[in-house]
């Protein structure tokens, strides 16, 4: 996907999309994702953000993926072998199934939490975004 500084919208988030632009937002009116090229200052009309991230499981596996939220994050996704696994911490009943699916794709048990995350992004006046997700 060669986007340059495109404002084109896309129906899905992909690893290639995050390589082209590390920040995306959802547009209800267009029912699609759009790249966000300017974070500092963050535009007021941008709601939920999807930020490119590196994730490290408690058992040591490292993944590419993204965070979901704005300044605090309630969900994340992992890209693994052409698949995307979304984990929403606000829906704890779905977390175990997602972790199991990722483990099956890896072919071994996975101890995901606590899951470390970091980005190369920061909001104005702050350091790069990093933290830990704990099992809900």
Secondary structure, 3 states (H helix, E strand, C coil): CCCCCCCCEECCCCHHHHHHCCEEEEECCCCEEEECCCCCCCCCCCCCEEEEEEEECCCCCEEEEEEEECCCEEEEEEEECCEEEEEECCCHHHHHHHHHHHHHHHCCCCCCCCEEEECCCCCCCCCCCEEEECCC
